[in-house]
Amino acid sequence: MEYQIVNETETEKEIEFKLGAQELEPFIDNSIEKLRDRISIKGYRRGRAPKGLIRTRYYDTLKAEAINDLILDLYKRVLQEKNWKPVSNPELVSFDDAGEIKFNLRFEIQPEFDVNDYKGLELFREEPLPLDYLYEQTLNRLKENYADVVETTKPAAVDDFITLDLEIVEDNKVIDKQSDVVIKLGDRSFPDELNRALVGIKKGEKKDVQINKQIYRIKIKKVEEKILAQIDEEFAKMLNYNSLEEMEKGLKDMLKKQEEERLNEELKENLAQILLERFHFPVPKSLIEREYQVILKSSNLTDNDNNRERFMPIAEKRARFNMILDRIAQKENIEVLEEDVNNLVQKNGFSVDEASEEIKEYFKKALTRDEVVQFLLKNSNIVQKGRILLPEEAKNANRSIRH
């Protein structure tokens, strides 16, 4: 067997293999032995048919299986010889068995990189937001969520809902016509000219609004306002609390826990940013693509050029961060218990006995990476600092490195 690397980068390899046709024979013999116990040939007991007869009758099947076994065997031998760690399945680029056997394999491997000086990192932890502030914000959201929307005869104001019929006219021709369009006054998804024109309007009124070269002909059918819910004893009971006092305590306990969890997540994000700034290396494309698909799935998005431009840099950071954690786990001999892996498998709706090794390995890696993060946090210098942004301003799940 001969092989040569015909194309390579730090993470991508393409290898050309050349070998004589006779080197396939041991693999055909092995395929015959595997097939012999699975077939019945008239005149012979199962497993006792002559090799020559099996070879003649099933040669195409035997050869195809033998070729697959041969390719896999040579692939593994090269990986072992070069000490390469693959991160993707090999792709058969070309194959020719006219005379000698020639084929090309393309695959990706982990790049060579080292991690050091990851202990004693200085991390910044935001101070918690005041509990009274969080409680006030929660009450405001509850008032909005449980608000009633009622029709009103008052002039329309910002945040009112307006139901209208609409005609869009351009060059004295109606180019669009819609009925019962509902607009929340102030919604920036509608033209500013339209929002301004609707302020103060009442049911039954008509108005023409010039927007660029088009005229929006509007007839108001209904104006509705939002009546915020009243926070009182009755409201508390609706939320399954016995009293306002009990509701306040219950909500504040929940908010305190949520705030602690959020601050911990921010701290871990800070850790990720520092590690990414410190360790640079090429990331295999297949790992980046895998993280990109996770982002799409978690946000129910489709694959398109805009999303690739938007999320691929985030996917690259996530993949590189995971590789850094994996390498630290190796250096520090950080491992997780099989029992913990099985518990996580079950928690995610899989049967331990039926879950594939791939699924178990996925959860094992996730647990191990979490352990590495905890290890790094315990060995870091955590500094408390004042807040610059409110959580609502800083939060963006798809741009988070950790997920």
C-alpha positions as CSV (number, residue, x, y, z in Angstrom):
1,M,0.0,0.0,0.0
2,E,1.2,3.5,-0.9
3,Y,-0.2,6.8,0.0
4,Q,0.6,10.4,-0.3
5,I,-0.9,13.6,1.0
6,V,-2.1,15.6,-2.0
7,N,-3.8,18.5,-0.2
8,E,-3.6,19.6,3.4
9,T,-4.0,22.4,5.9
10,E,-3.7,22.3,9.6
11,T,-7.2,20.9,9.9
12,E,-8.0,19.4,6.4
13,K,-6.3,16.4,4.8
14,E,-6.7,14.7,1.4
15,I,-4.8,11.5,0.9
16,E,-4.4,9.4,-2.3
17,F,-4.0,5.7,-1.8
18,K,-2.6,3.2,-4.3
19,L,-2.5,-0.6,-3.8
20,G,-2.5,-3.8,-5.8
21,A,-5.8,-5.6,-6.5
22,Q,-4.5,-8.6,-4.5
23,E,-4.5,-6.5,-1.3
24,L,-8.3,-6.6,-1.5
25,E,-8.4,-10.4,-1.2
26,P,-8.0,-10.7,2.6
27,F,-11.0,-8.4,2.9
28,I,-13.1,-10.5,0.5
29,D,-12.2,-13.6,2.5
30,N,-13.3,-11.9,5.6
31,S,-16.6,-10.8,4.0
32,I,-17.2,-14.4,2.9
33,E,-16.8,-15.6,6.5
34,K,-19.3,-13.0,7.7
35,L,-21.8,-13.8,4.9
36,R,-21.4,-17.6,5.3
37,D,-23.3,-17.8,8.6
38,R,-26.1,-15.6,7.3
39,I,-27.1,-17.4,4.1
40,S,-28.5,-20.8,3.2
41,I,-27.5,-22.5,-0.1
42,K,-29.4,-25.5,-1.3
43,G,-27.4,-28.7,-0.6
44,Y,-25.3,-27.3,2.2
45,R,-25.9,-26.7,5.9
46,R,-25.9,-23.1,7.1
47,G,-22.3,-22.0,7.5
48,R,-20.9,-25.0,5.6
49,A,-21.1,-23.8,2.0
50,P,-17.7,-23.7,0.1
51,K,-15.9,-20.3,-0.1
52,G,-15.6,-20.6,-3.9
53,L,-19.4,-21.1,-4.3
54,I,-20.2,-18.1,-2.1
55,R,-17.6,-16.0,-3.9
56,T,-19.1,-16.8,-7.3
57,R,-22.8,-16.2,-6.3
58,Y,-22.3,-13.1,-4.2
59,Y,-19.2,-11.6,-5.7
60,D,-20.6,-8.0,-6.2
61,T,-21.9,-7.8,-2.7
62,L,-18.7,-9.3,-1.2
63,K,-16.5,-6.9,-3.2
64,A,-18.5,-3.8,-2.2
65,E,-18.3,-4.8,1.5
66,A,-14.6,-5.6,1.2
67,I,-13.8,-2.2,-0.4
68,N,-15.6,-0.4,2.4
69,D,-13.6,-2.5,5.0
70,L,-10.4,-1.8,3.1
71,I,-10.9,1.9,2.9
72,L,-11.8,2.1,6.6
73,D,-8.8,0.0,7.6
74,L,-6.3,2.1,5.6
75,Y,-7.9,5.3,7.0
76,K,-7.4,4.1,10.6
77,R,-3.9,3.0,9.9
78,V,-2.9,6.5,8.5
79,L,-4.6,8.2,11.5
80,Q,-2.6,6.0,13.9
81,E,0.6,6.5,12.0
82,K,0.3,10.3,11.9
83,N,-1.3,10.5,15.3
84,W,-4.2,12.5,13.8
85,K,-7.5,12.9,15.7
86,P,-10.4,13.1,13.3
87,V,-13.4,15.4,13.8
88,S,-15.4,14.3,10.8
89,N,-16.1,11.2,8.8
90,P,-13.9,10.6,5.8
91,E,-15.3,11.6,2.4
92,L,-14.5,9.3,-0.6
93,V,-13.4,11.9,-3.2
94,S,-12.6,9.4,-6.0
95,F,-12.3,5.6,-6.5
96,D,-10.9,3.5,-9.4
97,D,-10.3,-0.2,-9.3
98,A,-9.5,-0.7,-13.0
99,G,-6.2,-2.5,-12.6
100,E,-4.7,-1.3,-9.4
101,I,-6.9,0.2,-6.7
102,K,-6.7,4.0,-6.3
103,F,-8.8,6.2,-4.2
104,N,-8.7,9.6,-2.4
105,L,-10.1,10.3,1.0
106,R,-10.7,13.8,2.5
107,F,-11.3,14.4,6.2
108,E,-10.7,16.9,9.0
109,I,-8.6,16.6,12.1
110,Q,-8.0,18.5,15.3
111,P,-5.3,21.1,14.9
112,E,-2.2,21.0,17.1
113,F,-2.4,23.6,19.9
114,D,-1.5,23.9,23.5
115,V,-3.2,25.6,26.4
116,N,-1.4,27.1,29.4
117,D,-1.7,29.9,32.0
118,Y,-5.5,29.3,32.4
119,K,-5.4,29.3,36.2
120,G,-5.6,32.5,38.2
121,L,-7.5,34.4,35.5
122,E,-9.0,37.7,36.6
123,L,-12.8,37.6,36.0
124,F,-15.3,40.4,36.6
125,R,-18.7,39.7,38.2
126,E,-21.4,42.3,38.0
127,E,-23.0,43.4,41.2
128,P,-26.6,42.2,41.5
129,L,-29.5,44.5,40.6
130,P,-31.5,45.7,43.5
131,L,-34.2,43.3,44.4
132,D,-36.8,46.1,44.7
133,Y,-36.0,47.1,41.1
134,L,-36.4,43.5,39.8
135,Y,-39.7,43.2,41.7
136,E,-41.0,46.5,40.2
137,Q,-40.0,45.4,36.7
138,T,-41.8,42.0,37.3
139,L,-44.9,43.7,38.5
140,N,-44.9,46.0,35.4
141,R,-44.6,42.9,33.1
142,L,-47.4,41.2,35.0
143,K,-49.6,44.3,34.6
144,E,-49.0,44.2,30.8
145,N,-49.4,40.4,30.5
146,Y,-52.8,40.5,32.3
147,A,-54.0,43.7,30.8
148,D,-57.5,44.0,29.2
149,V,-57.9,45.6,25.7
150,V,-61.1,47.5,25.4
151,E,-62.6,49.7,22.8
152,T,-62.5,53.4,23.5
153,T,-64.0,56.6,22.0
154,K,-61.0,58.7,23.2
155,P,-58.5,59.9,20.6
156,A,-55.8,57.3,19.8
157,A,-52.6,57.5,21.9
158,V,-49.3,55.7,21.8
159,D,-49.7,52.0,22.6
160,D,-53.4,51.9,21.6
161,F,-54.5,49.4,19.0
162,I,-56.1,50.7,15.9
163,T,-58.2,48.6,13.4
164,L,-58.4,50.2,10.0
165,D,-59.0,49.6,6.3
166,L,-56.2,50.6,4.1
167,E,-55.7,51.5,0.4
168,I,-52.2,52.3,-1.0
169,V,-52.4,54.5,-4.0
170,E,-49.5,55.3,-6.4
171,D,-49.9,57.3,-9.7
172,N,-53.7,57.4,-9.1
173,K,-53.9,53.6,-9.0
174,V,-54.7,51.4,-6.0
175,I,-51.7,49.0,-5.8
176,D,-52.7,47.4,-2.5
177,K,-55.9,47.1,-0.5
178,Q,-56.3,45.5,3.0
179,S,-59.1,45.2,5.5
180,D,-59.1,45.1,9.3
181,V,-55.4,45.9,9.6
182,V,-54.4,46.1,13.3
183,I,-51.7,48.6,14.2
184,K,-50.2,49.2,17.6
185,L,-49.6,53.0,17.6
186,G,-45.9,53.6,18.0
187,D,-44.8,50.3,16.5
188,R,-41.6,51.1,14.6
189,S,-42.3,48.4,12.1
190,F,-44.7,50.8,10.5
191,P,-43.7,54.0,8.8
192,D,-43.1,57.0,11.1
193,E,-45.4,59.1,8.9
194,L,-48.2,56.6,9.5
195,N,-47.6,56.5,13.3
196,R,-47.6,60.3,13.5
197,A,-50.8,60.6,11.4
198,L,-52.7,58.2,13.7
199,V,-52.0,60.0,16.9
200,G,-55.3,61.6,18.1
201,I,-57.5,59.9,15.5
202,K,-60.9,58.5,16.4
203,K,-63.3,55.7,15.2
204,G,-65.0,56.5,11.9
205,E,-62.4,59.1,10.8
206,K,-60.7,59.0,7.4
207,K,-57.3,60.3,6.5
208,D,-54.8,60.3,3.6
209,V,-51.1,60.0,4.5
210,Q,-48.4,60.8,2.0
211,I,-45.4,58.4,2.4
212,N,-42.8,58.9,-0.3
213,K,-44.6,58.6,-3.6
214,Q,-47.6,56.7,-2.2
215,I,-50.8,57.8,-0.5
216,Y,-52.1,55.7,2.3
217,R,-55.9,56.1,2.4
218,I,-57.1,55.1,5.9
219,K,-60.5,54.5,7.4
220,I,-60.6,53.9,11.2
221,K,-62.9,51.1,12.2
222,K,-61.9,50.8,15.9
223,V,-59.6,52.3,18.6
224,E,-58.7,50.1,21.6
225,E,-56.7,50.9,24.7
226,K,-54.9,48.7,27.1
227,I,-56.1,48.7,30.7
228,L,-53.3,47.5,32.9
229,A,-54.1,44.9,35.6
230,Q,-54.4,46.1,39.2
231,I,-52.0,44.5,41.6
232,D,-54.2,43.7,44.6
233,E,-55.3,40.7,46.7
234,E,-57.5,39.3,44.0
235,F,-54.6,39.5,41.5
236,A,-52.3,37.6,44.0
237,K,-54.9,34.9,44.4
238,M,-55.1,34.5,40.6
239,L,-51.4,33.8,40.7
240,N,-52.0,31.1,43.4
241,Y,-50.8,33.1,46.3
242,N,-52.8,33.6,49.5
243,S,-52.1,37.3,49.8
244,L,-50.2,40.2,48.4
245,E,-47.5,39.8,51.1
246,E,-47.1,36.1,50.2
247,M,-46.9,37.0,46.4
248,E,-44.2,39.6,47.1
249,K,-42.1,37.1,49.1
250,G,-42.6,34.4,46.6
251,L,-41.7,36.6,43.6
252,K,-38.7,38.1,45.3
253,D,-37.3,34.6,46.3
254,M,-37.7,33.6,42.7
255,L,-36.1,36.8,41.4
256,K,-33.1,36.5,43.7
257,K,-32.4,33.0,42.5
258,Q,-32.8,34.0,38.9
259,E,-30.5,37.0,39.4
260,E,-27.8,34.7,40.9
261,E,-28.1,32.3,38.0
262,R,-27.9,35.2,35.5
263,L,-24.8,36.6,37.2
264,N,-23.1,33.2,37.1
265,E,-23.9,32.9,33.4
266,E,-22.3,36.3,32.8
267,L,-19.3,35.2,34.8
268,K,-18.9,32.1,32.6
269,E,-19.3,34.3,29.5
270,N,-16.5,36.5,30.7
271,L,-14.4,33.4,31.2
272,A,-15.1,32.3,27.6
273,Q,-14.1,35.7,26.2
274,I,-10.8,35.7,28.0
275,L,-9.9,32.1,26.9
276,L,-10.9,32.9,23.3
277,E,-8.7,36.0,23.3
278,R,-5.8,34.0,24.7
279,F,-5.9,30.9,22.5
280,H,-6.0,31.2,18.7
281,F,-5.9,28.2,16.3
282,P,-7.8,27.1,13.1
283,V,-11.1,25.4,13.8
284,P,-12.3,22.5,11.6
285,K,-15.1,23.6,9.3
286,S,-17.3,20.7,10.3
287,L,-17.2,21.7,14.0
288,I,-18.2,25.3,13.1
289,E,-21.0,24.0,10.9
290,R,-22.3,21.8,13.7
291,E,-22.5,24.8,16.1
292,Y,-24.1,26.9,13.3
293,Q,-26.9,24.3,12.9
294,V,-27.4,24.3,16.7
295,I,-28.0,28.0,16.6
296,L,-30.5,27.7,13.8
297,K,-32.4,24.9,15.5
298,S,-32.5,26.6,18.9
299,S,-33.9,29.8,17.3
300,N,-36.1,28.1,14.7
301,L,-34.3,29.8,11.9
302,T,-33.6,28.7,8.3
303,D,-30.2,28.4,6.6
304,N,-29.5,31.3,4.3
305,D,-26.7,33.7,3.4
306,N,-27.8,36.4,5.9
307,N,-27.9,33.9,8.8
308,R,-24.6,32.5,7.8
309,E,-23.0,35.9,7.7
310,R,-24.6,36.7,11.1
311,F,-24.1,33.6,13.0
312,M,-21.0,31.8,11.6
313,P,-18.5,34.0,13.6
314,I,-20.5,33.0,16.8
315,A,-20.4,29.4,15.7
316,E,-16.6,29.6,15.2
317,K,-16.1,31.0,18.8
318,R,-18.4,28.3,20.3
319,A,-16.5,25.5,18.5
320,R,-13.1,26.9,19.5
321,F,-14.2,27.4,23.1
322,N,-15.3,23.8,23.3
323,M,-11.9,22.7,21.9
324,I,-10.1,24.7,24.5
325,L,-12.2,23.1,27.3
326,D,-11.6,19.7,25.9
327,R,-7.8,20.3,25.9
328,I,-7.8,21.6,29.5
329,A,-9.8,18.5,30.5
330,Q,-7.0,16.3,29.1
331,K,-4.3,18.3,30.8
332,E,-6.0,18.3,34.2
333,N,-7.4,14.7,33.9
334,I,-10.9,16.0,34.4
335,E,-13.5,13.2,34.0
336,V,-17.1,12.6,34.8
337,L,-18.8,9.5,36.3
338,E,-20.7,7.1,34.0
339,E,-23.6,7.4,36.5
340,D,-23.8,11.2,36.0
341,V,-23.7,10.7,32.2
342,N,-26.6,8.2,32.3
343,N,-28.6,10.5,34.5
344,L,-28.2,13.3,32.0
345,V,-29.1,10.9,29.2
346,Q,-32.4,10.0,31.0
347,K,-33.1,13.6,31.9
348,N,-33.1,14.4,28.2
349,G,-35.7,11.7,27.4
350,F,-33.4,8.9,26.3
351,S,-33.3,5.3,27.6
352,V,-29.8,4.5,28.8
353,D,-30.0,1.0,27.3
354,E,-31.2,2.2,24.0
355,A,-29.2,5.4,23.6
356,S,-26.4,5.1,21.0
357,E,-22.8,5.5,22.0
358,E,-22.8,8.8,20.0
359,I,-25.6,10.2,22.2
360,K,-23.8,9.1,25.4
361,E,-20.6,10.6,24.1
362,Y,-22.3,13.9,23.4
363,F,-23.7,14.2,26.9
364,K,-20.4,13.0,28.4
365,K,-18.6,15.9,26.6
366,A,-21.2,18.4,27.8
367,L,-20.8,17.3,31.4
368,T,-17.0,17.3,31.2
369,R,-17.0,20.8,29.7
370,D,-19.2,22.0,32.6
371,E,-16.7,20.5,35.0
372,V,-13.8,22.3,33.3
373,V,-15.7,25.6,33.6
374,Q,-16.3,25.0,37.3
375,F,-12.6,24.1,37.7
376,L,-11.5,27.3,36.0
377,L,-13.9,29.4,38.1
378,K,-12.5,27.9,41.3
379,N,-9.0,28.7,40.2
380,S,-9.8,32.3,39.1
381,N,-9.6,35.7,40.8
382,I,-13.1,37.0,40.7
383,V,-13.5,40.8,41.0
384,Q,-16.8,42.5,41.8
385,K,-17.6,45.6,39.6
386,G,-20.5,48.0,39.1
387,R,-23.0,47.5,36.4
388,I,-22.9,49.4,33.0
389,L,-25.8,47.8,31.2
390,L,-29.1,46.5,32.4
391,P,-29.6,42.7,31.7
392,E,-32.2,43.5,29.1
393,E,-29.7,45.6,27.1
394,A,-26.9,43.1,27.3
395,K,-28.8,39.9,26.7
396,N,-28.6,38.2,23.3
397,A,-28.8,34.4,23.5
398,N,-27.6,33.7,20.0
399,R,-24.5,35.9,20.5
400,S,-23.5,34.0,23.7
401,I,-20.5,31.9,23.4
402,R,-21.7,29.4,25.9
403,H,-25.1,27.7,25.1
